[in-house]
Amino acid sequence: MIELAAQPFAFRFEPAHTALVIIDMQRDFIEPGGFGESLGNDVSLLEAIVPACRRVLGAWRELGGLVVHTREAHRADLSDCPPAKRNRGNPTLRIGDDGPMGRILVAGEPGNQIIPALAPAAGEIVLDKPGKGAFYATPLQRMLDERGITHLLFMGVTTEVCVQTSMREANDRGYDSLLLEDCTESYFPQFKQAAVDMIRAQGAIVGWTAGSKQLLAALTAR
Ligand code: C5J
């Protein structure tokens, strides 16, 4: 059993029953010249978490822990993209349109790939999700249950959208989840802070939060 200093109180987990879930670290959200930047976002905020994510991923791989990578991705025919999602905000570029790195949020396109620094390794789960949450319309719960997973460590982007939605879905399904604060980011720093505060409020109503240093120290000390 590993115990790490977390908020609002210590988080305990058994590595064999815990998965590291990395949400949507895809090129279109993170890299300069991608869809995120074309919408006017400062992607350097998101890029800045990559080294901390790499350290955690490396340590987790050394331990032999289960890794899940997600991508926000739709089928090429957009049959899994509700018109409400495609039309929301009346943007100039919509899901499925040709963007700077291929068709936006379409599986298999260059911009939809996970950034090279966090590229999935053989045997790791890579999950395309059509929604914001990682459990909606995906086999994630079955995959975790088959492997006896009860605890989840979350990293990725963006904190208040796909990360928080996935943590809430996990919470309702009975998993204990921890968010690594310096391994998640938003284009809007105030939204990140609000999401972190919400997650751990009221005695971990959604889950726990901690820095990657706390996790790495706990893994080293075991
Ligand atoms: C994610 C988004 N991954 N912000 N997507 O958070 O639309």
Residues whose N, C-alpha, C, O or C-beta is under 5 A from the ligand:
A	BS01	C5J	D24 E72 V157 T158 V161 C162
